[in-house]
């Protein structure tokens, strides 16, 4: 599982880095509970970001965000914060 997590971090660092996301790293090794069953293993990742560029991106794309964010509709009740 640690090898898979390591390869995931390599994949993310090679494919998603841009002006906003600067790097991806693991906070620790994979956490494997005592009762191992493949479904409860987890790893926590940290994304180093350029906060100024992220804020600029959000401000530039706020209209698309408002247009595409989840809202309640027939058969679906959105309980999230609209702001």
PyMOL commands that set and color helices and strands:
alter all, ss='L'
color gray80, all
select helices_A, chain A and resi 2-15+51-60+62-68
alter helices_A, ss='H'
color red, helices_A
select strands_A, chain A and resi 21-26+45-49
alter strands_A, ss='S'
color yellow, strands_A
deselect
rebuild
show_as cartoon
